[in-house]
Amino acid sequence: MSSLPFLNLLGNDLTGTVPPELGLMIALSCLDLGGNALTGSLPSELGLLTFLTELDMSGNMLTGTIPSKLGLLSDLRTIYLSDKFLTGTVPL
């Protein structure tokens, strides 16, 4: 699965935490987990997705700070984090 370029699981009522193993899917350019019931924090391993251009984690119940490693994603053009429980700034 490391060669999968798109993962869209929008609105599937997923629960639990965002798996840090997603950081191993190095070919991902679009990751959409929006509109689920995910909890916990965003894993810093998402900062390993160097080809990522779009990240949507909106509409979940994520908590904690936005990982500073997301600032390493130089190709990232769109990020949706509209969770009222996330804190901190979006790293640039």
C-alpha atoms as an extended CHARMM CRD file, in Angstrom:
* protein
*
        92  EXT
         1         1  MET       CA              0.0000000000        0.0000000000        0.0000000000  PROA      1               0.0000000000
         2         2  SER       CA              2.9860000000        2.3320000000        0.0580000000  PROA      2               0.0000000000
         3         3  SER       CA              2.3190000000        3.1900000000       -3.6270000000  PROA      3               0.0000000000
         4         4  LEU       CA             -1.3010000000        4.3160000000       -3.0900000000  PROA      4               0.0000000000
         5         5  PRO       CA             -1.6010000000        7.9790000000       -4.2000000000  PROA      5               0.0000000000
         6         6  PHE       CA             -5.1140000000        8.7460000000       -2.8610000000  PROA      6               0.0000000000
         7         7  LEU       CA             -6.9240000000        7.6360000000        0.2730000000  PROA      7               0.0000000000
         8         8  ASN       CA            -10.4370000000        9.0230000000        0.6580000000  PROA      8               0.0000000000
         9         9  LEU       CA            -12.4380000000        7.7200000000        3.6130000000  PROA      9               0.0000000000
        10        10  LEU       CA            -14.6430000000       10.7950000000        3.9400000000  PROA      10              0.0000000000
        11        11  GLY       CA            -17.8000000000       10.3190000000        6.0130000000  PROA      11              0.0000000000
        12        12  ASN       CA            -17.4490000000        6.6340000000        6.8880000000  PROA      12              0.0000000000
        13        13  ASP       CA            -18.1800000000        6.9230000000       10.6290000000  PROA      13              0.0000000000
        14        14  LEU       CA            -14.6260000000        5.7650000000       11.4260000000  PROA      14              0.0000000000
        15        15  THR       CA            -13.7940000000        5.7750000000       15.1280000000  PROA      15              0.0000000000
        16        16  GLY       CA            -10.5980000000        5.5020000000       17.1130000000  PROA      16              0.0000000000
        17        17  THR       CA             -7.3470000000        7.3150000000       16.5490000000  PROA      17              0.0000000000
        18        18  VAL       CA             -5.5620000000        8.2630000000       13.3390000000  PROA      18              0.0000000000
        19        19  PRO       CA             -3.0590000000        5.4270000000       12.8090000000  PROA      19              0.0000000000
        20        20  PRO       CA              0.5690000000        6.6200000000       12.7930000000  PROA      20              0.0000000000
        21        21  GLU       CA              1.2190000000        3.9170000000       10.1830000000  PROA      21              0.0000000000
        22        22  LEU       CA             -0.3460000000        6.2440000000        7.6040000000  PROA      22              0.0000000000
        23        23  GLY       CA              3.0730000000        7.9280000000        7.5920000000  PROA      23              0.0000000000
        24        24  LEU       CA              4.4090000000        4.8080000000        5.8550000000  PROA      24              0.0000000000
        25        25  MET       CA              2.1710000000        5.4150000000        2.8250000000  PROA      25              0.0000000000
        26        26  ILE       CA              4.8720000000        7.5590000000        1.2720000000  PROA      26              0.0000000000
        27        27  ALA       CA              3.2320000000        7.9460000000       -2.1640000000  PROA      27              0.0000000000
        28        28  LEU       CA              0.0680000000        9.5810000000       -0.7930000000  PROA      28              0.0000000000
        29        29  SER       CA             -0.7240000000       12.9020000000       -2.3900000000  PROA      29              0.0000000000
        30        30  CYS       CA             -4.2700000000       13.1810000000       -0.9930000000  PROA      30              0.0000000000
        31        31  LEU       CA             -5.4250000000       11.9700000000        2.4220000000  PROA      31              0.0000000000
        32        32  ASP       CA             -9.0810000000       12.6220000000        3.2930000000  PROA      32              0.0000000000
        33        33  LEU       CA            -10.3470000000       11.3340000000        6.6280000000  PROA      33              0.0000000000
        34        34  GLY       CA            -12.8540000000       14.1560000000        7.0910000000  PROA      34              0.0000000000
        35        35  GLY       CA            -16.3630000000       13.7020000000        8.4500000000  PROA      35              0.0000000000
        36        36  ASN       CA            -15.6760000000       10.7410000000       10.7090000000  PROA      36              0.0000000000
        37        37  ALA       CA            -15.5560000000       10.3340000000       14.4920000000  PROA      37              0.0000000000
        38        38  LEU       CA            -11.7850000000       10.0740000000       14.9150000000  PROA      38              0.0000000000
        39        39  THR       CA            -10.3460000000       11.0380000000       18.2960000000  PROA      39              0.0000000000
        40        40  GLY       CA             -6.9250000000       11.6020000000       19.7890000000  PROA      40              0.0000000000
        41        41  SER       CA             -4.1520000000       13.6760000000       18.2910000000  PROA      41              0.0000000000
        42        42  LEU       CA             -2.7900000000       13.9830000000       14.7910000000  PROA      42              0.0000000000
        43        43  PRO       CA              0.2390000000       11.6840000000       14.5600000000  PROA      43              0.0000000000
        44        44  SER       CA              3.5120000000       13.4510000000       13.8010000000  PROA      44              0.0000000000
        45        45  GLU       CA              4.2420000000       10.6240000000       11.3230000000  PROA      45              0.0000000000
        46        46  LEU       CA              1.9860000000       12.4410000000        8.8380000000  PROA      46              0.0000000000
        47        47  GLY       CA              4.9860000000       14.7410000000        8.3840000000  PROA      47              0.0000000000
        48        48  LEU       CA              6.6890000000       11.8630000000        6.5170000000  PROA      48              0.0000000000
        49        49  LEU       CA              4.2110000000       12.1220000000        3.6360000000  PROA      49              0.0000000000
        50        50  THR       CA              6.4820000000       14.2810000000        1.4950000000  PROA      50              0.0000000000
        51        51  PHE       CA              4.2700000000       14.0500000000       -1.6370000000  PROA      51              0.0000000000
        52        52  LEU       CA              1.0990000000       15.0830000000        0.1950000000  PROA      52              0.0000000000
        53        53  THR       CA             -0.6940000000       17.9890000000       -1.4900000000  PROA      53              0.0000000000
        54        54  GLU       CA             -4.0650000000       17.7610000000        0.2850000000  PROA      54              0.0000000000
        55        55  LEU       CA             -4.8900000000       16.7820000000        3.8680000000  PROA      55              0.0000000000
        56        56  ASP       CA             -8.4600000000       16.7830000000        5.2060000000  PROA      56              0.0000000000
        57        57  MET       CA             -9.0350000000       15.8500000000        8.8320000000  PROA      57              0.0000000000
        58        58  SER       CA            -12.0200000000       18.1740000000        9.3490000000  PROA      58              0.0000000000
        59        59  GLY       CA            -15.2140000000       17.1260000000       11.0540000000  PROA      59              0.0000000000
        60        60  ASN       CA            -13.6140000000       14.7610000000       13.5670000000  PROA      60              0.0000000000
        61        61  MET       CA            -13.0590000000       15.0620000000       17.3130000000  PROA      61              0.0000000000
        62        62  LEU       CA             -9.2790000000       15.3850000000       17.2290000000  PROA      62              0.0000000000
        63        63  THR       CA             -7.4930000000       16.9450000000       20.1890000000  PROA      63              0.0000000000
        64        64  GLY       CA             -4.0310000000       18.2370000000       21.0090000000  PROA      64              0.0000000000
        65        65  THR       CA             -1.6890000000       20.4100000000       19.0280000000  PROA      65              0.0000000000
        66        66  ILE       CA             -1.0460000000       20.4050000000       15.3170000000  PROA      66              0.0000000000
        67        67  PRO       CA              2.2610000000       18.5260000000       14.8220000000  PROA      67              0.0000000000
        68        68  SER       CA              5.1460000000       20.7920000000       13.8420000000  PROA      68              0.0000000000
        69        69  LYS       CA              6.3120000000       18.1170000000       11.3770000000  PROA      69              0.0000000000
        70        70  LEU       CA              3.4230000000       19.0880000000        9.1000000000  PROA      70              0.0000000000
        71        71  GLY       CA              5.5410000000       22.1590000000        8.3360000000  PROA      71              0.0000000000
        72        72  LEU       CA              7.9600000000       19.8500000000        6.4880000000  PROA      72              0.0000000000
        73        73  LEU       CA              5.3430000000       19.0460000000        3.8530000000  PROA      73              0.0000000000
        74        74  SER       CA              6.5920000000       21.4040000000        1.1520000000  PROA      74              0.0000000000
        75        75  ASP       CA              4.0700000000       20.1720000000       -1.4660000000  PROA      75              0.0000000000
        76        76  LEU       CA              1.0460000000       20.5970000000        0.8300000000  PROA      76              0.0000000000
        77        77  ARG       CA             -1.3620000000       23.0650000000       -0.8030000000  PROA      77              0.0000000000
        78        78  THR       CA             -4.6430000000       22.3980000000        1.0040000000  PROA      78              0.0000000000
        79        79  ILE       CA             -5.2060000000       21.5110000000        4.6420000000  PROA      79              0.0000000000
        80        80  TYR       CA             -8.5660000000       21.1960000000        6.3860000000  PROA      80              0.0000000000
        81        81  LEU       CA             -8.3980000000       20.9290000000       10.1780000000  PROA      81              0.0000000000
        82        82  SER       CA            -11.7090000000       22.4420000000       11.2210000000  PROA      82              0.0000000000
        83        83  ASP       CA            -11.8200000000       20.6320000000       14.5420000000  PROA      83              0.0000000000
        84        84  LYS       CA            -12.7230000000       22.8370000000       17.4540000000  PROA      84              0.0000000000
        85        85  PHE       CA            -10.4940000000       20.8540000000       19.8110000000  PROA      85              0.0000000000
        86        86  LEU       CA             -7.1440000000       21.2600000000       18.0190000000  PROA      86              0.0000000000
        87        87  THR       CA             -4.8060000000       23.8770000000       19.4410000000  PROA      87              0.0000000000
        88        88  GLY       CA             -1.7130000000       25.7230000000       18.3140000000  PROA      88              0.0000000000
        89        89  THR       CA             -0.7770000000       27.1480000000       14.9600000000  PROA      89              0.0000000000
        90        90  VAL       CA             -0.4620000000       25.5920000000       11.5330000000  PROA      90              0.0000000000
        91        91  PRO       CA              3.2890000000       25.1670000000       10.9910000000  PROA      91              0.0000000000
        92        92  LEU       CA              4.6660000000       26.7690000000        7.8600000000  PROA      92              0.0000000000
